Amino acid sequence: MEPPQPKKRTKYPPKVSFYQELENTDRIRGAILHTFAQEEFRNLSQFLNAAAMKEVERLEQKYNDGKPFPPVKARELPQARRSMGWSLTPRPDGRVSYGPLFILWRV
């Protein structure tokens, strides 16, 4: 068995996309442009990554004892609304997870 190969480094991280109201996107761009000299953000990607990671860290602190949640790959995140087979599920350790209605936690 061969040891795992290190991941190839690319110039840019993988691109992700999401839906957002155009007015919000324009507002974000305005904040970046008008604070360019005072803040660390030079582009939309830097700004959105920093904002998203700040929120992720807040959620990890609040719901997962400050530890990272298990990673979820692309297309593993539910694409449907909550009412279409997904629900908040209490776990044996007292935390709550969002997942398919048919998940049973091992005790």
GUPAMAR-981480 format. One record per atom (N, C-alpha, C, O, CB): residue in one letter; x, y, z; residue number from 1; atom name. Coordinates in steps of 0.001 Angstrom, whole numbers, plus 524288, in hexadecimal, padded with zeros to 5 digits. Each point is the difference from the previous one (the first is absolute). Glycine has a CB too. Layout:
residues N
R nudo     x     y     z gumi zapa
R    A     X     Y     Z  NUM   CA
...
END
This chain:
residues 107
R nudo     x     y     z gumi zapa
R    M 8034C 7FB59 80000    1    N
R    M 7FCB4 804A7 80000    1   CA
R    M 80374 804DF 80000    1    C
R    M 8037F 8008D 80341    1    O
R    M 7F550 7FA96 80189    1   CB
R    E 80628 8085B 7F78A    2    N
R    E 8031D 804C2 7FF8C    2   CA
R    E 7FE15 8041E 803D5    2    C
R    E 7FB57 80059 8011F    2    O
R    E 80663 7FDA9 7F573    2   CB
R    P 801EF 8051E 80B6F    3    N
R    P 7FE4E 8043D 8037F    3   CA
R    P 7FCDC 803FC 7FCE3    3    C
R    P 800DF 8009A 7FB4F    3    O
R    P 8070C 7FE18 80A7F    3   CB
R    P 7F46D 8040C 7FCBB    4    N
R    P 7FCDF 803E7 7FD32    4   CA
R    P 80373 80453 7FDD0    4    C
R    P 803A7 801CD 8028E    4    O
R    P 7F4B9 7FC38 80340    4   CB
R    Q 8066A 80396 7F57C    5    N
R    Q 802E2 8042A 7FD75    5   CA
R    Q 7FE41 80545 8022A    5    C
R    Q 7FB61 800C9 80110    5    O
R    Q 8059B 7F9BA 7F6CE    5   CB
R    P 802BE 80921 808CA    6    N
R    P 7FE69 8052E 801DA    6   CA
R    P 7FC83 80297 7FBE8    6    C
R    P 8009E 7FF19 7FB52    6    O
R    P 807BC 801CB 809F5    6   CB
R    K 7F3FB 80253 7FC8B    7    N
R    K 7FC80 802B4 7FC70    7   CA
R    K 8030D 803E8 7FCBC    7    C
R    K 80388 802A4 801EB    7    O
R    K 7F505 7FC34 8045C    7   CB
R    K 80601 80177 7F4BC    8    N
R    K 80279 803C8 7FC8D    8   CA
R    K 7FE51 80577 80187    8    C
R    K 7FB5F 80102 800D1    8    O
R    K 804F4 7F86B 7F7E8    8   CB
R    R 80363 80A0E 807A9    9    N
R    R 7FEC5 8056E 80137    9   CA
R    R 7FEF2 802DC 7FAE9    9    C
R    R 802D2 7FF5C 7FC29    9    O
R    R 802BE 80072 80C0B    9   CB
R    T 7F66D 8034A 7F7D4   10    N
R    T 7FEC7 80328 7FB7C   10   CA
R    T 80088 805B7 80174   10    C
R    T 8004B 80160 80499   10    O
R    T 7F9A9 7F7B6 7F7E5   10   CB
R    K 8062A 80A34 7FF90   11    N
R    K 80092 80598 800FA   11   CA
R    K 7FB5A 8021D 80318   11    C
R    K 800A4 8035F 8035E   11    O
R    K 80493 7FD7E 7F45D   11   CB
R    Y 7F624 7FD28 80720   12    N
R    Y 7FB45 801DC 8028A   12   CA
R    Y 7FD39 7FB7E 802BC   12    C
R    Y 8004D 7FB8A 7FE39   12    O
R    Y 7FED1 80B97 7FB0E   12   CB
R    P 7FE30 7F9FF 80B0A   13    N
R    P 7FCD8 7FBE1 8027A   13   CA
R    P 7FB5A 7FEAF 7FC7A   13    C
R    P 7FECC 802F6 7FC69   13    O
R    P 803EB 8001A 80CAA   13   CB
R    P 7FAAC 7F88D 7F7E8   14    N
R    P 7FB73 7FE9A 7FCCA   14   CA
R    P 7FBCA 80438 80041   14    C
R    P 7FF33 80279 8040C   14    O
R    P 802BD 7F40B 7FD7B   14   CB
R    K 7FB71 80A3D 7FA27   15    N
R    K 7FBD1 803DE 7FFBA   15   CA
R    K 7FAED 7FD98 801F7   15    C
R    K 7FECB 7FB82 7FEC9   15    O
R    K 8059C 808F7 7F99B   15   CB
R    V 7F8A7 7FE83 80AA1   16    N
R    V 7FACC 7FE72 801BF   16   CA
R    V 7FC31 80437 7FE39   16    C
R    V 8018C 80472 7FF01   16    O
R    V 8020E 7F68B 808E2   16   CB
R    S 7F779 8039C 7F7BB   17    N
R    S 7FC21 803EB 7FE77   17   CA
R    S 7FB29 7FF72 80368   17    C
R    S 7FF07 7FBE0 80246   17    O
R    S 8045F 80421 7F476   17   CB
R    F 7F99C 8042E 80994   18    N
R    F 7FB32 80010 802FF   18   CA
R    F 7FC9A 8045C 7FDDE   18    C
R    F 801D2 80357 7FD0F   18    O
R    F 802A7 7F906 80B05   18   CB
R    Y 7F69D 80392 7F96B   19    N
R    Y 7FC64 80404 7FE47   19   CA
R    Y 7FFCE 80461 80400   19    C
R    Y 8000D 7FF18 804B8   19    O
R    Y 7FAAE 7FA3D 7F662   19   CB
R    Q 8050C 80B77 802E0   20    N
R    Q 7FFB6 80485 8036E   20   CA
R    Q 7FD30 8045A 7FD09   20    C
R    Q 80095 8008A 7FB42   20    O
R    Q 807CE 7FCE4 8098C   20   CB
R    E 7F49B 8059D 7FE08   21    N
R    E 7FD69 80476 7FD92   21   CA
R    E 8041D 803B8 7FDD8   21    C
R    E 803E5 80117 8029B   21    O
R    E 7F461 7FE09 80382   21   CB
R    L 806E3 802D3 7F525   22    N
R    L 803BE 8036F 7FD6D   22   CA
R    L 8011E 804E6 80341   22    C
R    L 8046C 801E3 8002B   22    O
R    L 7F871 7FAC3 7F732   22   CB
R    E 7FF17 80561 80B34   23    N
R    E 800C3 804AD 80339   23   CA
R    E 803E1 7FEF1 8046E   23    C
R    E 8031E 80367 80159   23    O
R    E 7F3BE 7FF85 7FC7B   23   CB
R    N 808F6 7F866 8046E   24    N
R    N 803AF 7FEA9 8042E   24   CA
R    N 80588 7FF7F 7FDE7   24    C
R    N 803BB 801C0 8027B   24    O
R    N 7F51B 7F9A9 8024C   24   CB
R    T 807AF 80231 7F6A7   25    N
R    T 80530 7FF77 7FD99   25   CA
R    T 80245 80560 7FECC   25    C
R    T 80497 800FD 8010A   25    O
R    T 7F8D5 7F650 7FB1C   25   CB
R    D 7FF61 80C2B 801AA   26    N
R    D 801D7 80551 7FED6   26   CA
R    D 8019A 802D9 804F7   26    C
R    D 803D4 802E8 8000A   26    O
R    D 7F651 7FD5E 7F824   26   CB
R    R 802ED 7FEE2 80BF7   27    N
R    R 80134 8027D 80501   27   CA
R    R 80538 7FE08 80232   27    C
R    R 8031A 80309 80214   27    O
R    R 7F343 7FDE9 7FFAD   27   CB
R    I 80A89 7F9FE 7FDC2   28    N
R    I 804FF 7FDC5 801C8   28   CA
R    I 8047F 80258 7FCE6   28    C
R    I 803F3 8019D 80239   28    O
R    I 7F78D 7F600 80054   28   CB
R    R 803E2 80891 7F84E   29    N
R    R 80420 80250 7FCB5   29   CA
R    R 80112 805AC 8018A   29    C
R    R 8047C 801BB 80014   29    O
R    R 7F8E5 7F851 7F88E   29   CB
R    G 7FE6A 808D6 80899   30    N
R    G 800A6 80568 801B4   30   CA
R    G 8031A 8005C 80510   30    C
R    G 80363 8035D 80091   30    O
R    G 7F436 7FEDA 7FB12   30   CB
R    A 8073A 7FA4B 8080A   31    N
R    A 802DE 7FFFB 804FC   31   CA
R    A 805CD 7FED7 7FF15   31    C
R    A 80365 8025C 80275   31    O
R    A 7F46D 7FAB7 80245   31   CB
R    I 80943 7FF4C 7F7BE   32    N
R    I 8057B 7FEB0 7FEDA   32   CA
R    I 802BF 804A7 7FD86   32    C
R    I 80442 8017E 801A8   32    O
R    I 7F958 7F50B 7FD2A   32   CB
R    L 7FFEF 80BC5 7FD30   33    N
R    L 80274 80451 7FD28   33   CA
R    L 800FB 804AE 80388   33    C
R    L 80423 8026E 7FFBA   33    O
R    L 7F77D 7FA86 7F824   33   CB
R    H 8008F 80453 80B78   34    N
R    H 80071 804C1 80323   34   CA
R    H 8031B 7FF48 8050A   34    C
R    H 800DE 803CA 802D4   34    O
R    H 7F6AF 7FEE6 7F971   34   CB
R    T 80A20 7F891 804E6   35    N
R    T 8034F 7FF1C 8049C   35   CA
R    T 80523 7FD64 7FE75   35    C
R    T 802ED 7FE22 80355   35    O
R    T 7F50A 80116 80245   35   CB
R    F 80911 800AF 7F55F   36    N
R    F 804A3 7FD71 7FDD0   36   CA
R    F 80504 8017A 802E5   36    C
R    F 80325 7FC9A 8014D   36    O
R    F 7F863 8034E 7F60F   36   CB
R    A 80537 8051F 809A5   37    N
R    A 804DE 801DB 8026A   37   CA
R    A 8004D 7FECB 805D5   37    C
R    A 80447 7FF83 80225   37    O
R    A 7FBFA 80787 7F735   37   CB
R    Q 7FB46 7F87C 80935   38    N
R    Q 7FFF7 7FF40 805AD   38   CA
R    Q 7FF91 7FA4F 801A8   38    C
R    Q 801A1 7FE9E 8044F   38    O
R    Q 7FA62 80A16 7FC61   38   CB
R    E 801DA 7F407 7FC06   39    N
R    E 7FF00 7FA94 80178   39   CA
R    E 80373 7FC3F 7FCE3   39    C
R    E 802A4 80192 7FC4D   39    O
R    E 7F423 800D8 805FA   39   CB
R    E 80929 7F8A9 7FF42   40    N
R    E 80361 7FC11 7FD9D   40   CA
R    E 7FDD0 7FDA6 7FAF8   40    C
R    E 802D2 7FD3E 7FD40   40    O
R    E 8005C 800D4 80B9D   40   CB
R    F 7F7F2 802EF 7F5E2   41    N
R    F 7FD7D 7FD65 7FB92   41   CA
R    F 8011C 802D3 7FAEB   41    C
R    F 7FF35 804B9 7FF8D   41    O
R    F 7F9D1 7F817 80664   41   CB
R    R 808D2 8003C 7F63F   42    N
R    R 8015A 8023A 7FAEA   42   CA
R    R 7FC56 7FE3A 7FBB0   42    C
R    R 8000F 80226 7FBB2   42    O
R    R 80923 7FE33 80733   42   CB
R    N 7F392 7FBB0 7FE45   43    N
R    N 7FC5E 7FE17 7FC08   43   CA
R    N 7FB68 7FD45 802A5   43    C
R    N 7FFFC 7FF16 804B9   43    O
R    N 80767 7FFE2 7F4C6   43   CB
R    L 7F4C0 7FFC6 80352   44    N
R    L 7FB35 7FD9C 801F3   44   CA
R    L 80115 7FABC 80297   44    C
R    L 7FDAF 7FEC9 80408   44    O
R    L 7FD52 805CD 7F4F0   44   CB
R    S 80875 7F84E 804C9   45    N
R    S 80134 7FAD6 80238   45   CA
R    S 80246 80070 80579   45    C
R    S 7FE5C 7FD2C 80387   45    O
R    S 8032E 7FF76 7F379   45   CB
R    Q 80235 806DE 809C0   46    N
R    Q 80254 800AE 8052A   46   CA
R    Q 7FBE6 801B5 803F9   46    C
R    Q 7FFCF 7FDFE 8045D   46    O
R    Q 808BF 8044E 7F771   46   CB
R    F 7F431 80167 802A4   47    N
R    F 7FC02 80204 80389   47   CA
R    F 7FC19 7FBCA 8018E   47    C
R    F 7FEEE 7FF3F 804A1   47    O
R    F 80221 80984 7F74D   47   CB
R    L 7FCCF 7F47D 8002D   48    N
R    L 7FC07 7FC0C 8011C   48   CA
R    L 80232 7FB66 80311   48    C
R    L 7FD59 7FDE3 80368   48    O
R    L 7FE0F 804C7 7F47B   48   CB
R    N 80969 7FBC3 806F2   49    N
R    N 80264 7FBBA 802F5   49   CA
R    N 800B2 80183 805BC   49    C
R    N 7FED0 7FCEA 8037E   49    O
R    N 805CB 80010 7F45E   49   CB
R    A 7FD54 807C8 8091B   50    N
R    A 800C3 801BF 80568   50   CA
R    A 7FACA 8005F 802E9   50    C
R    A 7FF9D 7FE6B 80486   50    O
R    A 80865 8068A 7F8AB   50   CB
R    A 7F3FE 7FD23 80033   51    N
R    A 7FAE0 80084 8027D   51   CA
R    A 7FDA4 7FAA8 8011E   51    C
R    A 7FDE2 7FF1F 8043A   51    O
R    A 800C4 8096D 7F731   51   CB
R    A 801B3 7F3E4 800D8   52    N
R    A 7FDCA 7FAC2 800B6   52   CA
R    A 802DA 7FD19 8045F   52    C
R    A 7FD7A 7FD85 80342   52    O
R    A 7FFFD 8023B 7F33B   52   CB
R    M 807B7 80083 809A5   53    N
R    M 802EE 7FD2F 803FF   53   CA
R    M 7FF07 8023F 80577   53    C
R    M 80011 7FD21 803DB   53    O
R    M 806BC 800C8 7F56C   53   CB
R    K 7F84E 80728 80709   54    N
R    K 7FE9E 8025D 8050E   54   CA
R    K 7FADA 7FDAE 801FB   54    C
R    K 7FF7B 7FED1 804A2   54    O
R    K 80537 80993 7F8E5   54   CB
R    E 7F788 7F6F9 7FEF6   55    N
R    E 7FAFA 7FDBE 80180   55   CA
R    E 80090 7FA34 8013E   55    C
R    E 7FD8A 7FE18 803AB   55    O
R    E 7FDDE 8087F 7F6BC   55   CB
R    V 807C1 7F696 802A5   56    N
R    V 800EE 7FA6D 80110   56   CA
R    V 80253 7FF5D 80574   56    C
R    V 7FE51 7FC9F 802FA   56    O
R    V 80311 80194 7F362   56   CB
R    E 80270 80501 80AF1   57    N
R    E 8026F 7FFAB 8052C   57   CA
R    E 7FC0D 8013C 80451   57    C
R    E 8002C 7FD9B 8042B   57    O
R    E 80876 804EC 7F7DD   57   CB
R    R 7F3D8 80129 80305   58    N
R    R 7FBF3 8013C 803D6   58   CA
R    R 7FC69 7FB44 800D5   58    C
R    R 7FEBA 7FEAA 80471   58    O
R    R 801A4 80AE2 7F8EE   58   CB
R    L 7FE09 7F3F7 7FE63   59    N
R    L 7FC93 7FB70 80062   59   CA
R    L 802C5 7FB69 8029F   59    C
R    L 7FDA3 7FD38 80322   59    O
R    L 7FDAD 805C3 7F4D2   59   CB
R    E 809A5 7FC36 806CD   60    N
R    E 802FA 7FBCB 80284   60   CA
R    E 8006A 800F4 805DC   60    C
R    E 7FF86 7FC5E 8031C   60    O
R    E 80590 80238 7F49D   60   CB
R    Q 7FBCD 80646 809C1   61    N
R    Q 80066 80155 8058C   61   CA
R    Q 7FAC3 7FF12 802BA   61    C
R    Q 7FFD4 7FDD8 8044C   61    O
R    Q 80729 808D7 7F9AB   61   CB
R    K 7F4D2 7FAEF 7FF8D   62    N
R    K 7FACF 7FFA5 80266   62   CA
R    K 7FDE9 7FA6D 8002A   62    C
R    K 7FDA4 7FE70 803E3   62    O
R    K 800A6 80A92 7F905   62   CB
R    Y 8028B 7F3F9 7FEEE   63    N
R    Y 7FD6E 7FAEB 7FF8F   63   CA
R    Y 8039F 7FB40 80033   63    C
R    Y 7FE1D 7FB95 8003C   63    O
R    Y 7FB4F 80903 7FAA5   63   CB
R    N 80BB8 7FC36 80508   64    N
R    N 8037A 7FB7A 7FFB0   64   CA
R    N 804C7 80094 8038F   64    C
R    N 80440 7FE2B 7FEB4   64    O
R    N 7F8BE 80071 7F81D   64   CB
R    D 80248 803E8 80D99   65    N
R    D 80438 800AE 803E2   65   CA
R    D 804DF 80282 7FDB6   65    C
R    D 80457 7FEF3 801C9   65    O
R    D 7F83B 7F950 802DD   65   CB
R    G 802BD 80B0F 7F766   66    N
R    G 8046D 802C0 7FDB1   66   CA
R    G 8033E 7FCB7 7FC4F   66    C
R    G 803F9 801D0 7FDFC   66    O
R    G 7FC31 8037E 809E5   66   CB
R    K 7FE31 7F5DD 7F737   67    N
R    K 802EF 7FC89 7FC7A   67   CA
R    K 7FD9F 80037 7FA8E   67    C
R    K 7FB50 800EB 7FF77   67    O
R    K 80719 7F925 8080F   67   CB
R    P 800C5 80518 7F465   68    N
R    P 7FDDA 7FFF2 7FAB0   68   CA
R    P 7FBED 7FBB2 7FF5C   68    C
R    P 80091 7FBBC 80226   68    O
R    P 807E5 807D8 7FA7A   68   CB
R    F 7F379 7FD93 8006E   69    N
R    F 7FC33 7FC01 7FE8D   69   CA
R    F 8029A 7FC46 7FC2B   69    C
R    F 803CA 8017E 7FD71   69    O
R    F 7F491 804B7 803FB   69   CB
R    P 805BA 7F501 7FE1B   70    N
R    P 8021A 7FC80 7FBFB   70   CA
R    P 7FF4B 80280 7FA9D   70    C
R    P 7FBEC 80254 7FEF7   70    O
R    P 8020D 7F5B7 806A3   70   CB
R    P 805EC 80783 7F6F7   71    N
R    P 7FF8E 80278 7FADB   71   CA
R    P 7FBB5 7FD78 7FCBA   71    C
R    P 7FECA 7FB64 8009F   71    O
R    P 80AB7 806D5 7FFC0   71   CB
R    V 7F442 800DB 7FC2F   72    N
R    V 7FBEE 7FE38 7FC6B   72   CA
R    V 801BF 8017F 7FA81   72    C
R    V 80110 80491 7FEF0   72    O
R    V 7F7AE 7FC64 807F0   72   CB
R    K 8078C 7FB3B 7F5AD   73    N
R    K 801BD 800EE 7FA9D   73   CA
R    K 7FB9D 80261 7FCBF   73    C
R    K 7FB74 8000C 80191   73    O
R    K 80AD6 7F873 7FF29   73   CB
R    A 7FB36 8097A 7FAB1   74    N
R    A 7FC32 80231 7FC5B   74   CA
R    A 7FBCF 7FBF2 7FED1   74    C
R    A 80122 7FB5A 7FF85   74    O
R    A 805C1 80A88 7FC90   74   CB
R    R 7F468 7FBDE 80378   75    N
R    R 7FB68 7FCCB 7FED9   75   CA
R    R 7FE4F 7FC7C 80485   75    C
R    R 7FC33 7FD1C 7FF6D   75    O
R    R 80690 8031A 7F75B   75   CB
R    E 7FFE7 7FFF0 80DA8   76    N
R    E 7FE3F 7FD17 80499   76   CA
R    E 7FC5F 80353 8035D   76    C
R    E 7FD21 7FDEE 80341   76    O
R    E 80B34 7FCE8 7FCA0   76   CB
R    L 7F7CB 80A3F 7FF5A   77    N
R    L 7FC8E 80386 802DC   77   CA
R    L 7FA90 7FF8D 7FD9B   77    C
R    L 7FF7C 7FFF1 7FB38   77    O
R    L 80800 8064C 80703   77   CB
R    P 7F479 7F974 800FF   78    N
R    P 7FAC3 7FF52 7FDC8   78   CA
R    P 7FE9E 80482 7FC54   78    C
R    P 80108 8048B 8012F   78    O
R    P 7FC42 7F689 806E0   78   CB
R    Q 80068 8039F 7F38B   79    N
R    Q 7FE74 803E6 7FC26   79   CA
R    Q 7FA44 8017A 8009A   79    C
R    Q 7FE37 803C5 7FD9C   79    O
R    Q 8088B 7F8BB 7FC47   79   CB
R    A 7F657 8008F 8094A   80    N
R    A 7FA67 800E6 8009B   80   CA
R    A 7FEE9 80354 804CE   80    C
R    A 80359 800C1 8035E   80    O
R    A 7FACF 7F6B8 7F835   80   CB
R    R 7FD1A 80A75 8049C   81    N
R    R 7FE50 802D5 804AA   81   CA
R    R 7FF6E 7FC38 8048D   81    C
R    R 7FF88 7FB48 7FF36   81    O
R    R 7FBD6 80B68 7FB3C   81   CB
R    R 804AB 7FB5A 80A3E   82    N
R    R 7FFA2 7FCD5 804BC   82   CA
R    R 7FB47 7FC6D 7FFFD   82    C
R    R 80052 7FB91 801D7   82    O
R    R 80436 80B7A 802E7   82   CB
R    S 7F728 7FACA 7F93D   83    N
R    S 7FB2F 7FCF6 80038   83   CA
R    S 8000E 7FB52 7FC52   83    C
R    S 7FC57 7FCE3 80012   83    O
R    S 7FF05 80B3D 80257   83   CB
R    M 808AA 7F74C 7FA66   84    N
R    M 8001B 7FBCD 7FC2B   84   CA
R    M 80397 7FB8C 801BE   84    C
R    M 80378 7FE61 7FD17   84    O
R    M 7FAB2 8082D 7FBDE   84   CB
R    G 80101 7F782 80BBB   85    N
R    G 802D9 7FB67 801B9   85   CA
R    G 804AE 8010C 8037C   85    C
R    G 802BA 7FC51 80174   85    O
R    G 7FA58 7FFBE 7F680   85   CB
R    W 803F3 808C7 8096E   86    N
R    W 80465 80142 8036F   86   CA
R    W 7FDDA 80277 804ED   86    C
R    W 7FC11 802C2 7FFE0   86    O
R    W 80A13 7FE7E 7F877   86   CB
R    S 7FC7C 7FDBA 80C09   87    N
R    S 7FE22 8023A 804E6   87   CA
R    S 8047E 800B1 803D1   87    C
R    S 80449 7FDF7 7FF35   87    O
R    S 7F2F9 7FDE3 7FF61   87   CB
R    L 807B1 80709 80589   88    N
R    L 803BD 80079 80447   88   CA
R    L 7FF5E 7FB2D 80364   88    C
R    L 7FBB0 7FEBF 801B9   88    O
R    L 80418 80B40 7FE20   88   CB
R    T 8048D 7F34E 8011A   89    N
R    T 7FFDA 7FB0C 802CB   89   CA
R    T 80340 80053 804F6   89    C
R    T 804AD 80114 7FFB1   89    O
R    T 7FA09 7FA26 7F7DB   89   CB
R    P 7FEF6 803DF 80D0D   90    N
R    P 8031F 7FFF1 804C9   90   CA
R    P 803BB 7FB5A 7FFF9   90    C
R    P 7FE85 7FBB0 7FE79   90    O
R    P 7FA2E 808C4 8066C   90   CB
R    R 80C1B 7FC6D 7FCC8   91    N
R    R 803E4 7FBD1 8004A   91   CA
R    R 8007F 7FE2B 805A2   91    C
R    R 7FE8B 802D2 8039D   91    O
R    R 80657 800E0 7F4A0   91   CB
R    P 7FD2C 7F798 80887   92    N
R    P 800A7 7FDFA 8055A   92   CA
R    P 80361 8037E 80379   92    C
R    P 7FF4B 80016 804C1   92    O
R    P 7FFB6 7F706 7F794   92   CB
R    D 804A8 80BC5 80154   93    N
R    D 80372 8034F 8032A   93   CA
R    D 7FD8A 8054E 80146   93    C
R    D 8028B 80354 8025D   93    O
R    D 80515 7F830 7F988   93   CB
R    G 7F375 8054C 8028F   94    N
R    G 7FD4E 804D7 80148   94   CA
R    G 80026 8040B 7FBB0   94    C
R    G 7FCE9 803B0 8000F   94    O
R    G 80538 7FA88 8090C   94   CB
R    R 8016A 8012E 7F321   95    N
R    R 8002E 803AE 7FBA9   95   CA
R    R 7FBB7 7FEAD 7FC1A   95    C
R    R 7FD9A 7FBD8 80048   95    O
R    R 80C19 80569 800F2   95   CB
R    V 7F560 8024C 7FB2A   96    N
R    V 7FBF3 7FF3A 7FC0D   96   CA
R    V 80290 8002B 7FAA7   96    C
R    V 80350 80354 7FEF7   96    O
R    V 7F5B9 800B6 806D5   96   CB
R    S 8056A 7F858 7F6CD   97    N
R    S 80205 7FFE0 7FAB0   97   CA
R    S 7FB8B 800AD 7FC2A   97    C
R    S 7FB87 7FEA9 80128   97    O
R    S 80BE2 7FB8B 8019E   97   CB
R    Y 7F9D4 807DF 7F8AD   98    N
R    Y 7FC43 800A9 7FBCB   98   CA
R    Y 80100 7FBA9 7FC1E   98    C
R    Y 80453 7FF9C 7FDEF   98    O
R    Y 7FB1E 80A3D 80356   98   CB
R    G 7FCB7 7F2E3 7FDAB   99    N
R    G 800E6 7FBA9 7FC7B   99   CA
R    G 7FB02 7FD58 7FE57   99    C
R    G 7FBBC 801B8 80165   99    O
R    G 80CCA 7FD10 802C1   99   CB
R    P 7F7FD 7FD00 7F8D9  100    N
R    P 7FB69 7FD29 7FE2D  100   CA
R    P 7FCCD 7FDFD 8049A  100    C
R    P 8021B 7FEC5 80424  100    O
R    P 802B6 7FEB2 7F3B6  100   CB
R    L 7F61D 8023B 80758  101    N
R    L 7FC8A 7FE2D 80428  101   CA
R    L 80137 7FA6F 801B4  101    C
R    L 7FED0 7FE86 8046B  101    O
R    L 7FA5D 80763 7F81E  101   CB
R    F 8092E 7F6F7 80002  102    N
R    F 800D1 7FA7C 8013B  102   CA
R    F 80517 7FEE8 802E2  102    C
R    F 80120 7FB73 80111  102    O
R    F 7F9AC 80285 7F724  102   CB
R    I 80857 805F9 8091C  103    N
R    I 804E4 7FF18 802C3  103   CA
R    I 7FEDC 7FE84 805AF  103    C
R    I 7FD04 802AA 802AA  103    O
R    I 807AE 803B8 7F764  103   CB
R    L 7FDA7 7F56E 807BD  104    N
R    L 7FFB7 7FE7F 80582  104   CA
R    L 8057B 80023 8023E  104    C
R    L 80394 7FDB2 7FDC4  104    O
R    L 7F46F 7FCA6 800AF  104   CB
R    W 808B0 80845 805DA  105    N
R    W 80527 80052 8026D  105   CA
R    W 800EE 7FB38 80355  105    C
R    W 7FC91 7FE3B 802DC  105    O
R    W 80309 80B8B 7FD1C  105   CB
R    R 80512 7F42F 7FF9C  106    N
R    R 80176 7FB8E 80359  106   CA
R    R 800F9 801F0 80587  106    C
R    R 8026F 80411 800D0  106    O
R    R 80189 7F724 7F781  106   CB
R    V 7FA20 801E0 80B69  107    N
R    V 800A8 80177 8057E  107   CA
R    V 8045D 7FCD2 8025F  107    C
R    V 80134 8009F 8049D  107    O
R    V 7F552 801C5 7FC1E  107   CB
END
